Structure formats: structure tokens, C-alpha cells
Amino acid sequence: MDSDYRKVVAITGSSAGIGRDLAILFAKRGYKVGLLARRIELLEQVREEIVSKNGVASIVECDVADKEVVKAAIKKIEADLGCIDIFIANAGVKNGMNSSNFHAGEASNVFKVNVFGILNCIDAVLPGMLNRRRGHIVGISSVGAYFSVPQDPVYCASKAALSSLLEGMRIDLLPKNILVSTICPGFVKTEMIANDKNPQPCMIESDKAARLIFKAIEKKKKVYNFPIRLYLLTVILRCMPTRMASKILNAL
Ligand SMILES: NC(=O)c1ccc[n+]([C@@H]2O[C@H](COP(=O)([O-])OP(=O)(O)OC[C@H]3O[C@@H](n4cnc5c(N)ncnc54)[C@H](OP(=O)(O)O)[C@@H]3O)[C@@H](O)[C@H]2O)c1
């Protein structure tokens, strides 16, 4: 590989929030960036920001819940930028559904994006990585994967499914020289949690989250949980009797 080789990173959900900040950061660090999301006008703004700083980016409108659309989107990114070295499955949704407003149809909408959307993405990028015997798949999960909070059990369940999927794939793909990283953020100040009335302890800004995630990806961490205090709280809550965990959650 020649010394001016610029790696290609593709990021789903890069029209806003963490994905957007990650895209700008990767471009700043010399990567060619493939941007995927549904809101094309926002992707165009991110692309313009990257290009104005001499970066390279390609955008494609993509709903990760649609398998064929994802396949075509990955093809376009690879045609524009070259083979994908790092794929970041970041697109996600949260609907604040708990047991008092439970609705199976709504729950399945969350799983369509947070779980099946990621399966669709892996389906589209993995064959190429296997052929090249090289690649890095990163999934943006959540500390909610470790402890499901009563305000958002469906969202947390979708993230637990994602973390579990990535854990098994990591071991399976290691001999094939494909890395798999699971990133578990705590609360990050983005559109996703802007209207949340629930407590959001240890919240951090999205650009800071992007910097921490970037470092973890460069260090090829298998799992990265942050902020550490919130992660430790989820581990402790998990071991506690339910009433005690409930008291602690109410006191936050
Ligand atoms: N914010 C937090 O506190 C927090 C904590 C832990 C984990 N996370 C995870 O971090 C990731 C990014 O979240 P965020 O906080 O940056 O949220 P955000 O600001 O709401 O951004 C979500 C991104 O996902 C995209 N998206 C949603 N549905 C999509 C679909 N069907 N197809 C393609 N793209 C889709 C959105 O773009 P379009 O609407 O343009 O499609 C947007 O770019 C998510 O996986 C989230 O679960 C967030």
C-alpha cells in the first residue's frame, strides 16, 4: 500500500449528531468519508463543510432499514471513494417507549433501524472485506446495552442485541483479519435525547463523544464504554436487587 493511501470510512447516520461529528473529524484526519442517511440536504451540508476544508466526501441518501437501498448505497460509496476500510454503523433511533405506552409496532420500528439496519449494513460491507481479508466494522451501541432503563427498555433491548451480535462476530472474524468494535456511549447531547424529560447523568457534548470514539477506533479497541462513571453505574445496577436499583434510578 503506498504512503499516500487515504483510508475510506463510511458512516451511517452522518447527517446529524455523533455521526456528523465523526464524519467531520475523520475527514480532518485525512480519511475519505462516505456519508449515509435519509436527510440528503443535511448530508450535503456536511459534505460542503468537509470539502471546504480540503477533505473528500461522498454522500448517498440511504434508509438503513431497506436492504436493497443499503447495498446500492455501499456500491456508490465504493465507486466514488474506493473500498471501505472502516464501516461505522451509527444510525439509530430511540422512541422513549416504556411499559405504559407500549406498542409492538413502535417497538419493531426501533428494531428495524437499530438491529435489522445494522444487519443490512453488515450484509453489504462484509463480503468485500472478506475478499480483501481486511476491514474494521464498528457498531455504535450504548451503555443501555448493559442495563435496561425503565424509561426506554425497547431501545436498550435493541442495543443489547447489537452488542451481542458484534461480540460473536468479533471472534468469528478475527482469523479473517476483520476487526469488530463495539462503542457504548452514555448520554450525548444530540437531537436523539433533546426532548427527553428523564435524568441524563454525565452527559457530554457530541464533538467530545466523536473525539473519544475516533481514538477508540484508531486504537482498535474491541469494546469502548464511556463515560466510565456511567458505565460502572450500569454494571452495579445490574447486580442489585430490583427495588434498590429502582431507588437509585429515582434518585438520579
Ligand atoms: N445521544 C445519546 O445519548 C446516545 C447514547 C448512546 C448511544 N447513542 C447512539 O449513537 C448513535 C447516534 O445517535 P445520535 O445521538 O447522534 O442521534 P441523532 O442526532 O438523532 O442522529 C441519528 C442519526 O441516525 C440517522 N438515522 C436514523 N434513522 C435512520 C435510518 N432509518 N436510516 C439511515 N439513517 C438513519 C439520522 O439521519 P436521518 O434522519 O437523516 O436519516 C441521524 O443522522 C445511535 O445509534 C444512538 O443510538 C446515542
The ligand as a Gaussian input file, in Angstrom:
#p B3LYP/6-31G(d) Opt

LIG

0 1
 N      -27.240000      10.614000      22.073000
 C      -27.072000       9.706000      23.006000
 O      -27.232000       9.979000      24.219000
 C      -26.631000       8.309000      22.647000
 C      -26.204000       7.461000      23.681000
 C      -25.798000       6.168000      23.376000
 C      -25.805000       5.735000      22.075000
 N      -26.227000       6.568000      21.082000
 C      -26.247000       6.044000      19.720000
 O      -25.435000       6.834000      18.891000
 C      -25.922000       6.772000      17.551000
 C      -26.065000       8.190000      17.008000
 O      -27.071000       8.840000      17.770000
 P      -27.171000      10.423000      17.929000
 O      -27.280000      10.705000      19.368000
 O      -26.135000      11.101000      17.111000
 O      -28.630000      10.624000      17.306000
 P      -29.230000      11.696000      16.300000
 O      -28.623000      13.028000      16.496000
 O      -30.695000      11.533000      16.445000
 O      -28.751000      11.130000      14.892000
 C      -29.213000       9.898000      14.430000
 C      -28.683000       9.693000      13.025000
 O      -29.205000       8.432000      12.559000
 C      -29.786000       8.650000      11.287000
 N      -30.870000       7.699000      11.059000
 C      -31.971000       7.472000      11.814000
 N      -32.762000       6.550000      11.230000
 C      -32.130000       6.187000      10.082000
 C      -32.444000       5.291000       9.032000
 N      -33.570000       4.567000       9.037000
 N      -31.558000       5.161000       8.011000
 C      -30.428000       5.895000       7.981000
 N      -30.080000       6.767000       8.931000
 C      -30.929000       6.915000       9.962000
 C      -30.278000      10.096000      11.287000
 O      -30.281000      10.598000       9.981000
 P      -31.572000      10.808000       9.064000
 O      -32.708000      11.187000       9.946000
 O      -31.130000      11.898000       8.130000
 O      -31.761000       9.510000       8.358000
 C      -29.149000      10.770000      12.072000
 O      -28.101000      11.111000      11.224000
 C      -27.240000       5.999000      17.610000
 O      -27.040000       4.660000      17.227000
 C      -27.617000       6.095000      19.073000
 O      -28.449000       5.011000      19.468000
 C      -26.634000       7.845000      21.332000

